[in-house]
Amino acid sequence: MVNRYRGETALMVEGRALPMRLTLGALAELEQAFAVDSLPALGERFATGRLSARDVSRILAAGLRGAGSSFGEDEVREMAFDGGLNGAIHAAIALLEATFGDAAGGPPPLEAKIPPPAPPVG
């Protein structure tokens, strides 16, 4: 069971809820992985809403390790996420929002910054 007051969220994999949390250690790991030198820079990097598949796997792996598991990025990339790729993306966004945003004046949800798909040409 996740504790939202501690910034925990869950990654759903094959019907199981795996807890995730971005601890200071996990955030330091992400600072290094994304080549930024501060937490505000890391938050700004994620606030663009432009996440690659590698970004999502790094975020999920760091969150899983922050909650006590030992999953590596390669293992995360092979997981069967409930909801497929969309489920993985939403889990990563929920984890970032739990860490960097709050209802009392934090940044707007990351999902609001992801542009809708372009209309078909023709």
C-alpha positions in Angstrom: 0.0 0.0 0.0 1.4 3.4 -0.9 1.5 6.4 1.4 0.8 9.6 -0.7 1.9 11.8 2.3 5.4 10.3 1.9 5.3 11.0 -1.9 4.7 7.3 -2.7 2.9 6.2 -5.8 2.5 2.7 -7.4 3.6 1.2 -10.7 1.1 -1.4 -11.8 2.8 -4.5 -13.3 0.8 -7.6 -14.1 -1.9 -6.7 -11.6 0.5 -6.0 -8.8 1.1 -2.5 -7.3 4.8 -1.9 -6.9 5.5 1.1 -4.6 7.7 3.9 -5.8 9.2 7.0 -4.1 11.8 9.5 -5.1 14.1 9.7 -2.0 17.0 12.1 -1.9 19.2 9.2 -3.1 16.9 8.5 -6.0 16.8 12.2 -6.9 20.6 12.4 -6.7 20.7 9.4 -9.1 18.4 11.2 -11.5 20.4 14.4 -11.3 23.4 12.4 -12.4 21.5 10.5 -15.1 20.0 13.7 -16.6 23.3 15.8 -16.2 21.7 18.5 -14.0 23.3 20.1 -10.9 20.3 20.9 -8.7 16.8 19.8 -7.8 15.2 22.9 -9.4 17.0 22.1 -12.6 15.8 18.5 -12.4 12.2 19.7 -11.8 12.5 22.1 -14.7 13.8 19.3 -16.9 10.7 17.2 -16.1 8.3 20.1 -16.3 8.8 20.3 -20.1 6.6 17.2 -20.4 8.9 15.8 -23.0 9.9 12.4 -21.8 11.7 9.7 -23.8 11.3 6.0 -23.3 14.8 6.1 -21.6 13.6 8.9 -19.3 10.5 7.0 -18.3 12.5 3.8 -17.5 15.1 5.8 -15.5 12.4 7.6 -13.5 10.5 4.3 -12.8 13.7 2.4 -11.8 14.8 5.2 -9.5 11.3 5.4 -7.9 11.2 1.6 -7.4 14.7 1.6 -5.8 13.7 4.7 -3.7 10.8 2.5 -2.3 13.2 -0.3 -1.5 13.2 -2.6 -4.5 16.3 -3.6 -6.4 15.0 -3.3 -10.0 17.5 -1.9 -12.5 16.6 0.1 -15.7 17.0 -3.0 -17.9 14.5 -4.9 -15.7 12.1 -2.1 -15.8 12.2 -1.9 -19.6 11.2 -5.6 -19.8 8.2 -5.3 -17.4 4.6 -5.9 -18.6 3.0 -2.6 -17.4 -0.7 -2.6 -16.8 -2.0 -0.2 -19.5 1.1 -0.8 -21.6 3.3 2.1 -22.5 0.6 4.5 -21.5 0.5 2.9 -18.0 4.2 3.3 -17.6 4.1 7.0 -18.7 1.3 7.8 -16.4 3.1 6.1 -13.5 6.2 8.1 -14.1 4.2 11.4 -14.3 2.3 10.5 -11.1 5.7 9.9 -9.3 7.1 13.2 -10.6 3.9 15.1 -9.5 4.0 13.4 -6.1 7.6 14.6 -5.7 7.7 18.1 -7.3 4.1 19.3 -7.2 1.4 19.7 -4.6 -2.1 20.9 -4.3 -1.1 24.0 -2.3 0.5 25.9 -5.1 3.0 23.6 -6.7 3.6 23.5 -10.4 0.7 22.5 -12.7 0.4 18.8 -13.4 2.9 17.6 -16.0 0.1 16.1 -18.1 -1.2 19.6 -18.7 2.1 20.4 -20.4 2.2 17.5 -22.8 0.8 18.8 -26.1 -2.0 16.9 -27.8 -1.1 14.8 -30.9 -1.0 16.7 -34.1 -4.0 16.4 -36.3 -3.6 14.2 -39.4 -2.3 15.9 -42.5 -4.3 15.8 -45.6 
